[in-house]
Amino acid sequence: MTLKSLTVVSALALLVMAAACEKSPTRPSITETKSVAEAAVTDATSVAEKSGVSLTTPTPVSPADGAQMTFASQPARLVVGNGVTTGSTALTYTFEVASDSGFANKVYTKDGVAEGGGGQTSLTIDRLTGARTYFWHARSNSGTTQGLFSTARSFTVGPEVVLGTPVLASPGANATVSGQPSLTVNNVTRTGPAGQIVYRFEVSTSSSFASLAFVQTVNEQSGASTSVTVSATLTDRATYFWRVQASDPSNAVTTAFSGANSFVVQLFSMRDAFIHDNPPDLGFWPETAKITSIVFTPGSFEVDFDRRTGPNRWLDVPFGTGDLQYTLGICLNFGGAWHCSAVVQFWFGRNLGDSAPPTDIALEWFYDARWGALNGHQPVPGEIVGIFVAAGNLRDASYIQATCPRICERSNVALVPWSFGGVTYTFSGDRLQLSSRR
């Protein structure tokens, strides 16, 4: 090696030792300093002998050796500490990524990366195939002079997780709903080791979703669908739009929004309803019970409530030669006006299915003039119907609360879409909590 080369290399070694001292939180030992210097000299010597320009290898910074990253967190960003040169030409960098530690199978290569400021240079690489381990290194270049590659580091890209776009289940397009409707989305399809899926429900007054009337994020529920009850106060007869987005936070995966459906709100107050063939002040009776479930089958609709059984159940009242506990009723809407009547009488222990097939309400419930506007009306699937119960016998009753023969109490009115069978509704308080098809 010539004297000039030795002088260049010695100067470069001093630069490296100075840099090492600046970076180290404590002063390096003579042995450590010597090790760094010898490495720099070795790297620089092999280059200097060929070109007369000395280079040090860049130092890998990020990702750390053995780093784990999710597929969705790509593209990966490689960062190195800048090399040092005795030449006058600005340094550029070459980055290589391979699927093997010997770099026989390179999956990404980038030459001519301009040196970055602040002592570091970075490169964002292309997205890589998931569920694999990769190796990367970099080198400094000064013009046509190429330095030596840095020590290789490895990182692992996790398997790809793909979620399908959500599909809305109910309410369907242009449906009529109650003031606090239940929104249901089909659980999304997924490939790969997905984590906890969450759904973001949005309700807006406009199809552009420029402003939101209701937003809620819930974890995926068991079964085929996930539901949420709208807790916001919605405007009577207003049109709203809703959509859903799914995400897997642990894998940083978020889907596009589903298509949007619209619905029209139909609010209800029994005090404003027309009452037929029942006590005329029925809407003003104390609401002391809550509907807990409504099950539609082809042969009946089974209505349960929290005061049907147990120590706090509604007591029986005399009726003919026996007793009655409560009467089951329906409310229907015609042109914005509600009409209600309780028709089917239940004694304590009577089968909940003794209500009539959902297809035969016009025939078995409202079959003559006693029911006014309700006479002959058959609810159709999807029509919003109010279902309630009231204590004692209400059919053909003309008494009022002041002259009530025993107790005059009623349940809330549960608004649900009518069905001809195969649907179950359950409630939390008076809010629809879940609808499921069987």
C-alpha positions as CSV (number, residue, x, y, z in Angstrom):
1,M,0.0,0.0,0.0
2,T,1.4,3.4,-0.9
3,L,2.1,6.1,1.7
4,K,-0.7,8.2,0.3
5,S,-3.2,5.3,0.7
6,L,-2.0,4.8,4.3
7,T,-2.4,8.4,5.0
8,V,-6.0,8.4,3.6
9,V,-6.9,5.3,5.5
10,S,-5.5,6.7,8.7
11,A,-7.4,9.8,8.4
12,L,-10.6,7.9,7.7
13,A,-10.0,5.7,10.7
14,L,-9.7,8.8,12.9
15,L,-13.0,10.0,11.5
16,V,-14.7,6.7,12.4
17,M,-13.2,6.7,15.9
18,A,-14.4,10.2,16.5
19,A,-17.9,9.3,15.3
20,A,-17.9,6.3,17.6
21,C,-17.0,8.4,20.6
22,E,-19.8,10.9,19.8
23,K,-22.4,8.1,19.5
24,S,-21.3,6.2,22.6
25,P,-22.9,7.2,25.9
26,T,-19.6,6.4,27.6
27,R,-16.0,6.7,26.3
28,P,-15.1,3.5,24.5
29,S,-12.1,1.5,25.7
30,I,-8.9,1.4,23.7
31,T,-9.8,-2.2,22.6
32,E,-13.2,-1.1,21.3
33,T,-11.8,1.9,19.5
34,K,-9.2,-0.2,18.0
35,S,-11.8,-2.7,16.8
36,V,-13.9,0.0,15.1
37,A,-10.9,1.5,13.5
38,E,-9.5,-1.8,12.2
39,A,-12.9,-2.6,10.7
40,A,-13.1,0.8,9.0
41,V,-9.5,0.4,7.8
42,T,-10.2,-3.1,6.4
43,D,-13.3,-1.9,4.5
44,A,-11.6,1.3,3.3
45,T,-8.3,-0.4,2.4
46,S,-9.9,-2.8,-0.1
47,V,-11.7,0.1,-1.8
48,A,-8.8,2.6,-1.6
49,E,-6.4,0.1,-3.1
50,K,-8.5,0.0,-6.2
51,S,-9.7,3.6,-6.6
52,G,-7.8,5.8,-4.2
53,V,-11.1,6.8,-2.6
54,S,-11.9,5.5,0.9
55,L,-15.5,4.5,2.0
56,T,-17.0,3.1,5.1
57,T,-20.0,0.9,5.1
58,P,-23.3,2.5,6.3
59,T,-24.7,1.3,9.6
60,P,-28.1,-0.4,9.7
61,V,-30.5,1.5,11.9
62,S,-34.1,0.3,11.2
63,P,-35.8,-2.1,11.2
64,A,-34.0,-3.8,14.1
65,D,-32.5,-7.2,13.5
66,G,-35.3,-9.8,13.8
67,A,-38.1,-7.2,13.7
68,Q,-41.7,-8.4,13.2
69,M,-44.2,-6.4,11.1
70,T,-47.7,-7.0,10.1
71,F,-48.5,-7.3,6.4
72,A,-50.7,-4.2,6.4
73,S,-48.0,-2.1,8.0
74,Q,-46.0,-2.3,4.8
75,P,-44.3,-0.8,2.8
76,A,-41.3,-1.2,5.0
77,R,-38.8,1.6,5.5
78,L,-35.1,0.8,5.6
79,V,-32.8,3.3,7.4
80,V,-29.0,3.4,7.6
81,G,-26.5,5.7,9.3
82,N,-24.6,7.4,6.5
83,G,-21.1,6.2,5.5
84,V,-17.9,8.3,5.4
85,T,-15.7,9.0,2.4
86,T,-12.5,10.8,1.7
87,G,-13.6,11.5,-1.8
88,S,-15.3,14.7,-3.0
89,T,-18.2,13.0,-4.8
90,A,-21.5,12.9,-2.9
91,L,-22.3,9.5,-1.6
92,T,-25.2,7.4,-2.9
93,Y,-26.5,4.1,-1.5
94,T,-27.5,0.7,-2.7
95,F,-30.1,-1.3,-0.8
96,E,-30.8,-5.0,-1.3
97,V,-33.5,-7.2,0.2
98,A,-33.4,-11.0,-0.2
99,S,-35.3,-14.1,1.0
100,D,-32.0,-15.7,2.1
101,S,-29.1,-14.6,4.2
102,G,-26.7,-15.2,1.3
103,F,-28.6,-12.8,-1.0
104,A,-28.8,-15.3,-3.7
105,N,-32.5,-14.7,-4.1
106,K,-33.0,-10.9,-4.2
107,V,-36.6,-9.6,-4.1
108,Y,-35.8,-5.9,-4.1
109,T,-32.8,-3.8,-5.2
110,K,-32.4,0.0,-5.4
111,D,-29.3,1.8,-6.6
112,G,-28.4,5.5,-6.5
113,V,-30.3,6.4,-3.4
114,A,-29.3,10.0,-2.5
115,E,-27.7,10.5,0.8
116,G,-30.1,11.9,3.4
117,G,-29.6,14.6,6.0
118,G,-29.2,14.3,9.7
119,G,-26.6,11.5,9.3
120,Q,-29.1,9.0,8.0
121,T,-30.5,7.8,4.7
122,S,-33.8,5.9,4.3
123,L,-35.7,4.1,1.6
124,T,-39.3,2.9,1.4
125,I,-39.3,-0.4,-0.4
126,D,-42.1,-2.2,-2.4
127,R,-44.6,-4.3,-0.6
128,L,-43.4,-7.9,0.0
129,T,-45.1,-11.2,0.2
130,G,-46.4,-12.1,3.6
131,A,-45.5,-14.9,6.0
132,R,-41.8,-14.7,5.2
133,T,-38.5,-13.7,6.6
134,Y,-36.3,-11.3,4.7
135,F,-32.7,-10.1,4.9
136,W,-31.4,-6.6,4.0
137,H,-28.1,-4.7,3.8
138,A,-26.8,-1.5,2.2
139,R,-23.5,-0.1,0.9
140,S,-22.1,3.4,0.1
141,N,-21.1,4.4,-3.4
142,S,-18.9,7.3,-4.5
143,G,-19.3,7.9,-8.2
144,T,-18.3,4.6,-9.8
145,T,-16.6,3.4,-6.6
146,Q,-18.6,0.9,-4.7
147,G,-18.2,0.3,-1.0
148,L,-18.7,-2.9,0.9
149,F,-22.2,-4.0,2.1
150,S,-23.1,-3.6,5.7
151,T,-23.8,-6.5,8.0
152,A,-27.2,-8.0,7.0
153,R,-30.3,-7.7,9.2
154,S,-33.5,-9.8,9.1
155,F,-37.1,-8.9,9.5
156,T,-40.4,-10.9,9.2
157,V,-43.5,-9.8,7.4
158,G,-46.6,-11.4,8.9
159,P,-49.3,-13.2,6.8
160,E,-51.7,-11.2,4.8
161,V,-55.2,-10.7,6.3
162,V,-58.0,-9.8,3.9
163,L,-61.4,-8.8,5.0
164,G,-64.4,-8.7,2.7
165,T,-66.5,-5.5,2.4
166,P,-69.4,-5.5,4.8
167,V,-72.9,-6.3,3.4
168,L,-75.9,-4.7,5.1
169,A,-78.6,-7.1,6.4
170,S,-81.4,-5.0,7.9
171,P,-83.2,-2.7,7.6
172,G,-83.3,-3.1,3.9
173,A,-83.4,-0.2,1.4
174,N,-86.3,2.3,1.9
175,A,-87.5,0.4,5.0
176,T,-89.7,2.0,7.7
177,V,-88.3,1.7,11.2
178,S,-89.1,2.8,14.7
179,G,-87.4,5.7,16.5
180,Q,-84.5,3.5,17.8
181,P,-84.0,0.9,15.1
182,S,-81.7,-2.1,15.2
183,L,-79.1,-2.1,12.4
184,T,-77.7,-5.5,11.4
185,V,-74.7,-6.2,9.1
186,N,-73.6,-9.7,7.9
187,N,-70.2,-10.6,9.5
188,V,-67.5,-10.1,6.9
189,T,-65.6,-12.9,5.1
190,R,-61.9,-13.1,6.0
191,T,-58.7,-14.9,4.9
192,G,-55.5,-15.2,7.0
193,P,-55.2,-15.2,10.8
194,A,-57.6,-12.3,11.5
195,G,-57.8,-10.8,15.0
196,Q,-60.8,-9.2,16.7
197,I,-63.1,-7.7,14.0
198,V,-64.9,-4.5,14.8
199,Y,-67.6,-2.7,12.9
200,R,-68.2,1.0,12.6
201,F,-71.9,1.9,12.1
202,E,-72.7,5.3,10.7
203,V,-76.1,7.0,10.3
204,S,-76.5,10.3,8.4
205,T,-79.2,12.5,7.1
206,S,-77.5,12.7,3.8
207,S,-76.3,10.0,1.3
208,S,-72.9,11.7,1.3
209,F,-72.5,11.1,5.1
210,A,-71.2,14.7,5.3
211,S,-72.6,14.9,8.9
212,L,-73.4,12.0,11.2
213,A,-76.5,11.6,13.4
214,F,-75.1,8.4,15.0
215,V,-71.8,6.5,15.2
216,Q,-70.9,3.4,17.1
217,T,-68.2,0.8,16.9
218,V,-68.8,-2.7,18.2
219,N,-67.0,-5.9,18.3
220,E,-68.1,-8.7,16.0
221,Q,-70.9,-10.8,17.5
222,S,-71.2,-14.6,17.4
223,G,-73.1,-16.1,14.6
224,A,-73.6,-14.7,11.1
225,S,-74.3,-11.1,11.9
226,T,-73.6,-8.1,14.2
227,S,-76.2,-5.6,15.4
228,V,-76.4,-2.3,17.1
229,T,-79.3,-0.2,18.4
230,V,-79.5,3.4,17.4
231,S,-79.5,5.4,20.6
232,A,-79.7,8.9,19.0
233,T,-82.9,10.8,18.8
234,L,-84.2,10.5,15.3
235,T,-86.8,12.8,13.6
236,D,-90.3,11.4,12.8
237,R,-90.8,10.7,9.1
238,A,-87.3,11.8,8.2
239,T,-85.1,9.7,5.9
240,Y,-81.7,8.5,7.1
241,F,-78.8,6.6,5.5
242,W,-76.6,4.0,7.1
243,R,-73.5,2.1,6.3
244,V,-70.8,0.0,8.0
245,Q,-67.0,-0.4,7.8
246,A,-65.1,-3.4,9.3
247,S,-61.5,-3.4,10.6
248,D,-59.0,-5.7,12.3
249,P,-56.9,-3.3,14.4
250,S,-54.3,-6.0,15.4
251,N,-53.4,-6.4,11.7
252,A,-54.0,-2.8,10.7
253,V,-56.6,-3.8,8.1
254,T,-59.7,-1.7,7.4
255,T,-62.3,-2.3,4.7
256,A,-64.1,0.1,2.4
257,F,-67.5,1.1,3.6
258,S,-70.5,-1.0,2.6
259,G,-73.0,0.3,0.2
260,A,-75.6,2.6,2.0
261,N,-79.2,1.8,2.7
262,S,-81.9,4.4,3.5
263,F,-84.7,4.1,6.0
264,V,-87.6,6.3,7.1
265,V,-88.3,6.8,10.8
266,Q,-91.8,6.3,12.2
267,L,-92.2,7.4,15.8
268,F,-94.9,6.2,18.2
269,S,-96.8,7.4,21.2
270,M,-99.8,5.4,22.4
271,R,-101.3,8.5,23.9
272,D,-101.8,9.8,20.3
273,A,-103.2,6.6,19.0
274,F,-106.9,5.7,18.2
275,I,-108.0,2.9,20.5
276,H,-110.6,0.4,19.2
277,D,-112.8,-2.0,21.2
278,N,-110.6,-1.4,24.4
279,P,-110.7,1.1,27.3
280,P,-110.5,4.5,25.6
281,D,-107.8,5.8,27.9
282,L,-105.5,2.8,27.3
283,G,-102.7,5.0,26.1
284,F,-102.5,6.8,29.4
285,W,-102.3,3.6,31.6
286,P,-99.1,3.2,33.6
287,E,-96.4,1.4,31.6
288,T,-95.3,-1.2,34.2
289,A,-94.0,-4.1,32.0
290,K,-91.5,-4.5,29.2
291,I,-91.8,-6.8,26.1
292,T,-88.8,-9.1,26.3
293,S,-89.1,-11.1,23.1
294,I,-91.3,-11.6,20.0
295,V,-90.9,-14.8,18.0
296,F,-92.6,-15.1,14.6
297,T,-93.3,-18.6,13.3
298,P,-95.5,-19.7,10.4
299,G,-98.2,-20.7,12.9
300,S,-98.1,-17.9,15.5
301,F,-96.2,-15.0,17.0
302,E,-95.1,-15.6,20.5
303,V,-94.9,-12.5,22.7
304,D,-93.2,-12.6,26.1
305,F,-92.8,-9.9,28.8
306,D,-91.2,-9.5,32.2
307,R,-94.4,-9.6,34.3
308,R,-96.0,-12.7,32.8
309,T,-94.4,-15.1,35.4
310,G,-92.6,-14.8,38.7
311,P,-93.4,-13.2,42.0
312,N,-94.2,-9.8,40.3
313,R,-96.4,-11.2,37.6
314,W,-99.7,-9.5,36.8
315,L,-102.5,-11.0,38.9
316,D,-105.5,-12.7,37.3
317,V,-108.9,-11.0,37.0
318,P,-112.2,-12.8,37.0
319,F,-113.6,-13.6,33.6
320,G,-116.7,-15.7,33.1
321,T,-116.3,-18.9,35.1
322,G,-112.5,-18.5,35.2
323,D,-109.7,-15.9,35.2
324,L,-107.6,-13.9,32.7
325,Q,-104.2,-12.4,33.2
326,Y,-103.6,-10.2,30.2
327,T,-104.7,-9.3,26.7
328,L,-102.3,-9.2,23.6
329,G,-102.6,-6.3,21.2
330,I,-101.3,-4.7,18.0
331,C,-101.0,-1.2,16.8
332,L,-101.0,-0.4,13.1
333,N,-100.2,2.8,11.2
334,F,-102.4,4.2,8.4
335,G,-101.3,7.4,6.8
336,G,-99.3,8.6,9.8
337,A,-102.1,7.8,12.3
338,W,-101.7,4.9,14.8
339,H,-104.7,2.6,15.6
340,C,-104.4,0.1,18.5
341,S,-106.4,-2.8,19.9
342,A,-105.8,-5.7,22.3
343,V,-107.7,-8.7,21.1
344,V,-106.3,-12.1,22.3
345,Q,-107.1,-13.0,25.9
346,F,-104.5,-15.0,27.9
347,W,-105.0,-16.7,31.2
348,F,-102.0,-17.6,33.3
349,G,-100.1,-20.4,31.7
350,R,-101.8,-20.3,28.3
351,N,-99.4,-21.2,25.4
352,L,-97.7,-18.1,24.0
353,G,-98.4,-19.5,20.5
354,D,-102.1,-19.1,20.9
355,S,-102.1,-15.8,19.1
356,A,-103.0,-16.7,15.4
357,P,-100.8,-17.3,12.4
358,P,-99.1,-14.0,11.2
359,T,-100.8,-14.5,7.8
360,D,-104.3,-14.5,9.3
361,I,-104.6,-11.3,11.4
362,A,-107.4,-9.9,9.2
363,L,-109.4,-13.0,9.6
364,E,-108.8,-13.9,13.2
365,W,-108.3,-10.5,14.8
366,F,-109.9,-7.6,13.0
367,Y,-112.9,-9.2,11.3
368,D,-115.7,-6.8,11.9
369,A,-116.6,-3.1,12.5
370,R,-115.7,-3.1,16.2
371,W,-112.1,-2.4,15.1
372,G,-112.8,0.6,12.9
373,A,-109.8,1.3,10.6
374,L,-108.2,-2.0,11.7
375,N,-111.1,-4.0,10.3
376,G,-109.9,-6.4,7.6
377,H,-106.3,-5.2,7.7
378,Q,-103.6,-7.8,7.2
379,P,-100.0,-6.7,8.0
380,V,-97.5,-7.6,5.3
381,P,-93.8,-8.6,5.8
382,G,-91.7,-5.6,6.7
383,E,-94.6,-3.4,7.8
384,I,-93.8,-1.7,11.1
385,V,-96.2,-3.0,13.8
386,G,-96.5,-2.1,17.5
387,I,-97.0,-5.1,19.8
388,F,-98.1,-4.8,23.4
389,V,-99.9,-6.5,26.3
390,A,-102.2,-5.0,29.0
391,A,-103.3,-6.4,32.3
392,G,-106.8,-8.1,32.6
393,N,-109.4,-8.3,29.9
394,L,-109.5,-5.4,27.4
395,R,-111.6,-6.9,24.7
396,D,-115.0,-5.2,24.3
397,A,-114.2,-3.2,27.5
398,S,-115.6,0.3,27.9
399,Y,-114.3,1.0,31.4
400,I,-111.5,3.6,32.1
401,Q,-108.7,3.7,34.6
402,A,-110.8,5.4,37.2
403,T,-113.3,2.5,37.1
404,C,-110.8,-0.2,36.5
405,P,-112.2,-3.6,38.0
406,R,-108.7,-4.7,39.2
407,I,-105.6,-3.1,37.8
408,C,-105.1,-1.0,34.7
409,E,-101.5,-1.4,33.5
410,R,-99.8,-2.1,30.2
411,S,-96.4,-2.8,28.7
412,N,-94.4,-0.7,26.3
413,V,-95.3,-0.9,22.6
414,A,-92.5,-2.8,20.8
415,L,-92.2,-1.7,17.2
416,V,-90.9,-4.4,14.9
417,P,-91.2,-5.3,11.2
418,W,-94.0,-7.8,10.7
419,S,-92.9,-11.3,9.6
420,F,-94.7,-14.4,8.3
421,G,-92.2,-16.6,10.3
422,G,-88.6,-17.5,11.0
423,V,-87.6,-14.3,12.9
424,T,-86.9,-13.7,16.5
425,Y,-86.7,-10.3,18.2
426,T,-85.3,-9.8,21.7
427,F,-85.1,-6.6,23.7
428,S,-83.0,-4.8,26.3
429,G,-85.5,-2.6,28.1
430,D,-87.7,-1.3,25.3
431,R,-84.9,-1.3,22.7
432,L,-84.6,-3.9,20.0
433,Q,-81.4,-5.7,20.9
434,L,-81.1,-8.4,18.3
435,S,-83.0,-9.8,15.4
436,S,-82.1,-13.2,14.0
437,R,-83.5,-15.4,11.2
438,R,-83.9,-19.1,11.7
